[in-house]
Amino acid sequence: MRMRAIVNPHSSNGDTRFQWPMIEARVRRITGPIEVAFTDGPSAATHLTRRALHEGVEQIIVVGGDGTTNEVVNGFFEEGRLVNPNALLSFLTCGTGGDFRRTFGVPKQLDAQITGLHTGEIRTIDLGKLTYTDFEGEIATRYFANIASFGLSGEVDRAVNHLSFSKRFGGKTAFKWGTLKALFSYRSKQVRICVDDQYEETMQIATAAVCNGRYFGGGMFIAPHAQPDDGAFEVVIIRDTSNLQLVLKSGMIYKGKHLNHPNVCTARGKRVEALPVNPEEEVLLDVDGEVPGRLPATFEVLPQVIKLRC
């Protein structure tokens, strides 16, 4: 099988650039020949993936964090269609969060992940399609494999992406620092949320997460019941709550024990619409750790659409 690694040398706060020769040697020992392409800026992984698939590459390996994985997933598509429906997606996690791998029980250790590139189970998983408003005010579309959310999570991402020193201590620490920073300025937003034809409510939200996977925010177990191959999202909404409660509740979220909290509500469905009640109020999106834009937005499940080997 023809394999190509899409390597983000800036992931893991730049450590991947120096670790890659060692990682590549270990990969070649297990898988045999492998092609390599390095990203050089935003959206580069998307373009490199699309090019690789057009060139006949059969397995794409993401080497980076959740943001790089998101870019690669978008590269599987061109004009709304899969470039090659039979191509495989794999990953070697080198980044701040590593949330995508956690849903599949993939160990953090690279040796185990490298073995999975060659002998890992192949499963067909769902993706999310997000239609949203970008920062120029235009309607845009992108895909996500893990979780897309809005509210405080978008503010946290913006804060985390401006941090440098805290990323040195791992994803969980970075997101805790980012959360504390965002809490000083964040005010809950009034948003109308519709899930299929079964749920509609307007509420003050802290964060709402539309989940294909189970983890986000550097290890928060936000959606314990999410299954990435069941054709539906788990929607977890944290209602308006005080900053102190949010800080205290973060410990519950890491353990997946927050769903029974009175300020948390859940829904399940294939299509989610979110609209800010005040059109002038900016409600930021978080898509696999990146901030592409803001509400209004629509989230749709694409069932059983991409093959994952890990």
BADRENDO-575133 format. One record per atom (N, C-alpha, C): x, z, y. Coordinates in steps of 0.05 Angstrom, whole numbers, padded with zeros to 5 digits, always signed. Layout:
XZY...
This chain:
+00017+00000-00024+00000+00000+00000+00018+00000+00025+00011-00017+00044+00026-00019+00069+00018+00004+00087+00037+00020+00095+00032+00044+00111+00047+00042+00138+00034+00052+00159+00047+00054+00185+00041+00081+00198+00062+00095+00206+00059+00120+00221+00057+00115+00251+00036+00126+00263+00033+00125+00292+00043+00152+00302+00066+00153+00314+00080+00178+00321+00078+00183+00350+00067+00207+00357+00067+00216+00385+00092+00234+00389+00113+00224+00401+00138+00239+00404+00135+00263+00422+00114+00264+00438+00109+00286+00457+00093+00308+00445+00082+00304+00421+00066+00326+00409+00083+00349+00402+00070+00372+00398+00084+00397+00393+00104+00403+00416+00095+00398+00440+00110+00403+00464+00137+00388+00464+00137+00364+00452+00161+00347+00451+00179+00351+00427+00173+00371+00410+00190+00376+00387+00189+00353+00366+00166+00339+00365+00163+00317+00346+00185+00296+00349+00192+00291+00374+00213+00271+00379+00239+00277+00364+00246+00303+00362+00271+00311+00349+00267+00315+00319+00243+00322+00311+00238+00327+00283+00232+00302+00267+00224+00280+00281+00215+00257+00266+00235+00246+00246+00261+00243+00252+00279+00232+00232+00278+00248+00205+00277+00274+00207+00276+00290+00183+00249+00286+00169+00227+00285+00185+00201+00281+00173+00199+00254+00159+00209+00233+00173+00208+00206+00162+00223+00205+00135+00246+00217+00134+00262+00217+00109+00246+00230+00086+00232+00252+00092+00216+00265+00071+00192+00248+00063+00180+00234+00082+00157+00217+00076+00167+00194+00058+00189+00182+00064+00198+00159+00048+00205+00167+00020+00215+00192+00016+00221+00201-00011+00195+00202-00028+00173+00209-00015+00148+00212-00030+00132+00186-00032+00131+00171-00010+00113+00148-00009+00126+00121-00012+00153+00120-00008+00167+00095-00007+00167+00083+00021+00169+00057+00024+00172+00045+00051+00149+00053+00069+00156+00056+00094+00136+00063+00115+00145+00051+00141+00126+00039+00155+00131+00028+00182+00125+00049+00203+00137+00047+00226+00135+00067+00247+00130+00054+00274+00111+00066+00289+00106+00058+00317+00104+00083+00334+00117+00084+00357+00117+00108+00374+00098+00103+00398+00083+00123+00405+00066+00121+00429+00083+00125+00453+00074+00114+00476+00089+00117+00500+00072+00123+00524+00047+00133+00519+00029+00140+00541+00001+00143+00532-00017+00150+00550-00046+00153+00543-00057+00128+00530-00073+00131+00509-00087+00110+00495-00068+00092+00479-00042+00097+00479-00023+00080+00464-00029+00081+00435-00037+00104+00424-00043+00106+00395-00066+00089+00387-00086+00086+00405-00109+00069+00400-00100+00040+00397-00084+00030+00416-00075+00002+00416-00057-00003+00392-00039+00016+00386-00020+00012+00364-00035+00012+00337-00056+00028+00334-00071+00028+00310-00086+00002+00306-00099-00007+00327-00115-00032+00326-00096-00056+00318-00073-00056+00331-00053-00077+00324-00045-00076+00295-00039-00051+00286-00030-00048+00258-00051-00058+00238-00076-00052+00243-00098-00060+00225-00101-00091+00226-00098-00103+00249-00099-00132+00251-00076-00145+00236-00053-00130+00234-00029-00141+00221-00030-00136+00190-00052-00124+00181-00055-00120+00152-00046-00093+00141-00039-00074+00159-00032-00047+00150-00057-00034+00137-00053-00021+00114-00075-00011+00098-00079+00019+00101-00058+00034+00110-00060+00063+00114-00046+00070+00139-00062+00083+00157-00051+00092+00183-00046+00122+00181-00022+00131+00188-00015+00159+00187-00012+00169+00216-00028+00188+00224-00025+00200+00250-00004+00222+00249+00016+00220+00266+00036+00241+00269+00034+00252+00297+00020+00274+00299+00014+00286+00326-00008+00307+00323-00021+00313+00345-00042+00333+00345-00069+00320+00344-00090+00337+00350-00117+00327+00349-00123+00305+00369-00110+00306+00393-00114+00285+00412-00104+00258+00402-00081+00258+00389-00071+00234+00378-00089+00223+00355-00099+00241+00339-00118+00234+00318-00142+00220+00330-00152+00231+00352-00175+00219+00365-00169+00191+00374-00146+00187+00386-00138+00160+00395-00136+00141+00372-00125+00150+00350-00122+00132+00327-00149+00125+00315-00167+00144+00313-00194+00138+00304-00207+00117+00321-00203+00118+00347-00215+00098+00365-00202+00070+00360-00177+00070+00351-00163+00045+00345-00174+00031+00320-00189+00046+00303-00201+00034+00279-00224+00015+00288-00233+00017+00313-00256+00002+00323-00247-00019+00343-00261-00041+00344-00258-00061+00364-00285-00074+00370-00294-00071+00395-00320-00081+00404-00342-00070+00386-00340-00044+00380-00361-00031+00365-00361-00035+00335-00341-00049+00324-00340-00054+00295-00313-00044+00284-00313-00036+00259-00288-00029+00246-00271-00053+00242-00245-00050+00249-00226-00073+00245-00223-00079+00216-00219-00058+00200-00217-00061+00170-00231-00037+00157-00255-00041+00147-00270-00019+00135-00257-00006+00111-00237-00020+00099-00224-00009+00075-00198+00006+00082-00190+00006+00107-00165+00020+00114-00168+00050+00112-00145+00063+00106-00145+00092+00103-00133+00106+00127-00144+00129+00134-00133+00146+00155-00120+00170+00141-00096+00177+00150-00082+00202+00141-00070+00215+00165-00059+00239+00161-00047+00253+00183-00025+00272+00174-00005+00275+00192+00015+00296+00191+00012+00311+00217+00002+00336+00216-00005+00350+00240+00020+00361+00254+00025+00352+00278+00047+00361+00295+00035+00363+00323+00022+00385+00329+00009+00387+00355+00001+00416+00362-00013+00418+00385-00020+00445+00394-00042+00458+00377-00062+00442+00369-00085+00454+00356-00085+00452+00326-00086+00428+00315-00087+00424+00286-00114+00431+00274-00135+00427+00290-00162+00436+00281-00174+00417+00260-00168+00391+00262-00181+00372+00244-00174+00378+00215-00148+00384+00210-00139+00388+00182-00152+00413+00170-00159+00433+00187-00170+00458+00176-00197+00454+00162-00213+00435+00171-00239+00430+00158-00235+00422+00129-00214+00408+00123-00209+00398+00096-00191+00416+00079-00185+00439+00090-00168+00458+00075-00139+00449+00071-00130+00431+00088-00103+00420+00086-00083+00441+00097-00063+00448+00082-00044+00468+00091-00029+00460+00116-00018+00479+00131-00002+00473+00154+00025+00462+00147+00035+00469+00123+00062+00461+00115+00063+00431+00112+00084+00419+00124+00087+00390+00124+00091+00378+00096+00105+00393+00079+00110+00382+00052+00084+00377+00037+00065+00396+00040+00039+00392+00027+00024+00368+00039+00026+00366+00066+00013+00343+00079+00025+00316+00071+00052+00316+00068+00066+00292+00060+00057+00283+00032+00055+00302+00014+00046+00296-00013+00018+00284-00013+00001+00295+00005-00026+00285+00007-00028+00256+00017-00007+00246+00031-00007+00218+00040-00008+00199+00016+00004+00208-00006+00007+00190-00029-00012+00196-00051-00018+00222-00056-00035+00230-00079-00060+00244-00071-00065+00247-00045-00088+00262-00036-00115+00248-00042-00136+00264-00044-00162+00254-00049-00171+00235-00026-00184+00214-00033-00196+00196-00013-00225+00202-00011-00234+00209+00013-00262+00215+00018-00272+00198+00042-00297+00191+00041-00308+00176+00063-00324+00195+00081-00316+00196+00107-00328+00216+00124-00343+00202+00147-00360+00219+00160-00375+00210+00183-00357+00211+00208-00365+00196+00228-00353+00198+00255-00375+00203+00275-00368+00212+00299-00387+00214+00321-00381+00192+00341-00403+00181+00352-00400+00161+00373-00411+00174+00399-00395+00175+00419-00401+00188+00444-00404+00167+00466-00427+00167+00480-00431+00151+00504-00433+00171+00527-00416+00167+00547-00414+00188+00568-00408+00175+00595-00404+00192+00615-00397+00183+00642-00368+00189+00647-00352+00168+00653-00323+00173+00658-00319+00183+00687-00294+00188+00694-00289+00200+00720-00291+00179+00743-00296+00154+00737-00302+00134+00757-00332+00130+00760-00347+00145+00745-00376+00143+00746-00388+00121+00728-00371+00108+00712-00380+00087+00694-00388+00097+00667-00406+00083+00653-00413+00090+00626-00391+00081+00607-00382+00098+00589-00360+00092+00571-00368+00102+00543-00354+00092+00523-00359+00099+00495-00333+00105+00481-00333+00125+00464-00310+00131+00447-00320+00145+00422-00303+00147+00402-00310+00158+00376-00295+00184+00372-00306+00202+00355-00291+00226+00349-00296+00234+00320-00275+00246+00308-00276+00253+00280-00283+00283+00277-00277+00299+00297-00279+00328+00293-00302+00339+00310-00297+00346+00335-00318+00360+00351-00316+00349+00380-00339+00344+00391-00342+00339+00420-00359+00361+00432-00352+00371+00455-00367+00393+00467-00367+00390+00497-00380+00408+00511-00381+00407+00540-00387+00434+00551-00380+00437+00577-00382+00463+00590-00355+00476+00593-00354+00501+00587-00329+00516+00589-00306+00504+00573-00313+00492+00550-00292+00480+00533-00278+00458+00547-00293+00442+00563-00280+00421+00579-00261+00432+00600-00270+00454+00613-00252+00467+00632-00228+00479+00619-00231+00490+00595-00208+00501+00581-00188+00479+00574-00198+00456+00564-00180+00434+00557-00164+00426+00582-00178+00423+00604-00164+00415+00628-00142+00435+00635-00148+00461+00632-00128+00482+00637-00105+00481+00617-00112+00478+00591-00091+00477+00570-00073+00453+00574-00084+00430+00581-00067+00406+00584-00049+00408+00608-00053+00428+00625-00034+00432+00648-00014+00455+00642-00017+00467+00618+00001+00488+00611+00026+00477+00597+00048+00490+00599+00072+00482+00584+00083+00505+00568+00088+00528+00581+00101+00550+00567+00084+00561+00544+00058+00562+00548+00041+00575+00527+00039+00558+00502+00042+00532+00504+00041+00515+00480+00064+00521+00462+00086+00531+00473+00109+00538+00457+00102+00559+00435+00081+00575+00440+00074+00596+00422+00051+00589+00404+00043+00563+00403+00023+00555+00384-00004+00549+00397-00021+00535+00382-00047+00527+00393-00065+00550+00400-00066+00571+00383-00084+00593+00388-00076+00607+00415-00051+00611+00419-00042+00624+00444-00048+00606+00468-00043+00580+00465-00048+00562+00487-00077+00562+00495-00095+00562+00476-00123+00561+00482-00133+00588+00493-00121+00610+00485-00128+00636+00496-00120+00637+00526-00096+00627+00532-00087+00626+00559-00105+00607+00576-00111+00584+00564-00128+00565+00578-00156+00576+00583-00166+00591+00563-00193+00603+00567-00193+00623+00589-00173+00641+00589-00171+00661+00611-00169+00647+00638-00153+00626+00640-00150+00612+00665-00177+00599+00674-00191+00586+00655-00216+00573+00662-00238+00593+00669-00237+00616+00657-00258+00636+00662-00259+00645+00691-00236+00644+00704-00236+00653+00732-00252+00635+00750-00254+00609+00743-00268+00590+00761-00294+00580+00749-00299+00583+00723-00322+00571+00711-00348+00586+00717-00369+00570+00723-00396+00581+00726-00414+00566+00706-00431+00580+00692-00448+00567+00672-00465+00546+00685-00471+00525+00669-00486+00501+00679-00514+00500+00666-00533+00490+00681-00559+00486+00670-00561+00458+00659-00566+00456+00633-00565+00430+00619-00590+00427+00601-00601+00403+00601-00623+00397+00582-00611+00384+00557-00616+00396+00534-00605+00388+00508-00627+00379+00490-00625+00355+00479-00645+00345+00459-00630+00338+00433-00641+00347+00411-00629+00341+00384-00651+00327+00368-00647+00301+00362-00667+00285+00348-00694+00289+00362-00715+00291+00347-00742+00296+00358-00751+00325+00352-00732+00342+00345-00740+00368+00335-00732+00391+00354-00714+00386+00372-00704+00408+00389-00700+00397+00417-00712+00411+00437-00707+00404+00465-00709+00430+00481-00689+00435+00497-00689+00459+00513-00671+00455+00538-00679+00467+00560-00662+00468+00584-00652+00497+00587-00626+00500+00589-00615+00527+00590-00589+00528+00605-00582+00552+00613-00555+00557+00624-00536+00559+00601-00516+00542+00601-00497+00542+00578-00469+00550+00587-00455+00564+00569-00427+00568+00573-00412+00544+00560-00418+00539+00534-00407+00517+00519-00427+00508+00498-00429+00482+00494-00444+00470+00472-00426+00452+00457-00426+00454+00430-00408+00439+00413-00424+00422+00393-00418+00396+00393-00430+00377+00374-00409+00372+00352-00415+00382+00328-00394+00386+00308-00397+00368+00284-00377+00352+00279-00374+00338+00253-00355+00355+00236-00334+00366+00247-00316+00385+00234-00324+00413+00241-00307+00432+00232-00314+00461+00234-00299+00476+00255-00275+00466+00263-00257+00482+00280-00251+00467+00306-00248+00482+00327-00237+00471+00352-00224+00493+00368-00211+00485+00390-00199+00505+00408-00176+00520+00395-00160+00507+00378-00137+00520+00366-00144+00541+00345-00165+00535+00329-00171+00552+00306-00198+00567+00308-00214+00561+00329-00241+00574+00330-00259+00562+00309-00271+00579+00293-00288+00571+00270-00316+00568+00281-00320+00548+00298-00344+00545+00314-00368+00537+00297-00364+00521+00276-00386+00510+00261-00382+00513+00231-00385+00537+00221-00379+00543+00192-00395+00526+00173-00419+00516+00181-00435+00501+00163-00432+00471+00165-00414+00461+00183-00411+00432+00187-00398+00420+00162-00408+00396+00155-00397+00381+00133-00392+00353+00144-00367+00343+00143-00360+00318+00156-00369+00293+00141-00385+00297+00120-00394+00273+00104-00424+00275+00097-00439+00291+00113-00468+00295+00106-00487+00280+00125-00476+00264+00143-00493+00247+00160-00507+00262+00183-00498+00286+00190-00511+00301+00211-00491+00318+00226-00497+00324+00251-00481+00343+00267-00492+00371+00264-00474+00391+00265-00482+00418+00271-00478+00423+00301-00498+00431+00315-00497+00436+00344-00497+00466+00349-00476+00476+00362-00474+00504+00367-00473+00508+00398-00492+00524+00408-00494+00527+00437-00490+00557+00444-00471+00562+00461-00467+00589+00471-00480+00590+00499-00500+00607+00501-00516+00608+00526-00500+00622+00548-00511+00622+00571-00500+00636+00594-00493+00665+00586-00469+00673+00592-00461+00700+00586-00438+00708+00604-00433+00733+00607-00413+00742+00625-00385+00735+00615-00366+00734+00634-00339+00728+00626-00328+00748+00606-00334+00773+00610-00325+00794+00591-00336+00789+00563-00361+00783+00561-00373+00777+00535-00360+00754+00522-00354+00733+00537-00340+00709+00526-00313+00717+00514-00298+00732+00529-00271+00740+00520-00274+00756+00494-00293+00775+00493-00296+00792+00470-00307+00775+00446-00324+00756+00452-00336+00740+00432-00316+00721+00419-00295+00714+00433-00276+00695+00422-00265+00704+00395-00262+00731+00391-00253+00741+00365-00273+00735+00343-00299+00736+00350-00320+00730+00330-00318+00700+00323-00313+00683+00343-00313+00655+00338-00290+00647+00319-00267+00660+00321-00245+00654+00303-00251+00661+00275-00270+00680+00271-00277+00688+00244-00303+00675+00234-00316+00659+00252-00341+00646+00244-00364+00665+00243-00363+00687+00258-00384+00708+00256-00401+00709+00281-00401+00688+00297-00415+00688+00323-00443+00677+00321-00451+00664+00299-00476+00650+00298-00501+00668+00300-00498+00693+00293-00521+00711+00296-00521+00726+00322-00503+00720+00340-00502+00733+00366-00527+00723+00382-00540+00741+00397-00564+00733+00412-00559+00711+00433-00535+00708+00442-00529+00687+00461-00520+00660+00449-00523+00658+00422-00515+00634+00408-00539+00622+00394-00544+00597+00397-00565+00583+00382-00554+00558+00370-00567+00549+00349-00557+00526+00333-00579+00506+00328-00571+00481+00323-00590+00460+00315-00574+00441+00298-00589+00422+00286-00577+00403+00268-00590+00376+00271-00575+00355+00273-00587+00329+00277-00567+00306+00278-00578+00282+00280-00562+00258+00280-00556+00247+00308-00572+00256+00328-00569+00246+00355-00573+00269+00375-00555+00272+00393-00556+00294+00413-00554+00282+00441-00572+00290+00458-00571+00281+00486-00567+00305+00504-00549+00303+00523-00544+00326+00542-00543+00315+00570-00560+00328+00587-00563+00318+00615-00562+00342+00634-00544+00342+00654-00543+00364+00673-00569+00364+00690-00581+00387+00694-00605+00389+00711-00598+00381+00739-00575+00390+00749-00566+00382+00776-00546+00359+00773-00554+00334+00781-00537+00311+00777-00510+00314+00792-00509+00331+00812-00484+00334+00828-00465+00353+00815-00474+00367+00794-00457+00388+00781-00441+00375+00759-00415+00380+00760-00396+00368+00740-00396+00385+00715-00404+00374+00693-00402+00387+00667-00383+00371+00650-00359+00382+00646-00337+00367+00633-00340+00366+00603-00332+00344+00591-00331+00340+00562-00304+00349+00551-00305+00357+00526-00281+00362+00510-00284+00345+00485-00266+00326+00480-00267+00309+00456-00241+00312+00441-00242+00327+00420-00218+00332+00404-00194+00340+00421-00199+00358+00440-00178+00369+00457-00171+00354+00482-00186+00332+00488-00181+00317+00512-00206+00317+00529-00202+00310+00555-00224+00310+00574-00229+00282+00585-00246+00266+00572-00249+00238+00580-00269+00234+00603-00286+00254+00608-00306+00250+00629-00326+00273+00629-00351+00267+00635-00371+00288+00639-00399+00279+00630-00418+00298+00632-00446+00291+00626-00457+00275+00649-00479+00259+00644-00495+00258+00619-00480+00244+00596-00489+00252+00572-00476+00240+00548-00495+00240+00525-00490+00221+00506-00505+00219+00481-00485+00219+00458-00491+00235+00437-00474+00237+00414-00490+00227+00390-00479+00208+00375-00493+00196+00352-00475+00197+00327-00486+00204+00304-00471+00204+00279-00469+00176+00268-00445+00168+00260-00440+00144+00244-00434+00153+00216-00453+00151+00197-00449+00164+00171-00430+00147+00153-00413+00162+00138-00396+00151+00117-00382+00125+00127-00366+00128+00148-00356+00104+00161-00326+00100+00159-00311+00121+00153-00282+00118+00152-00270+00132+00128-00250+00121+00116-00238+00132+00092-00214+00149+00100-00214+00174+00090-00193+00194+00097-00179+00201+00071-00152+00200+00072-00136+00210+00050-00119+00233+00060-00122+00256+00047-00106+00280+00055-00104+00299+00032
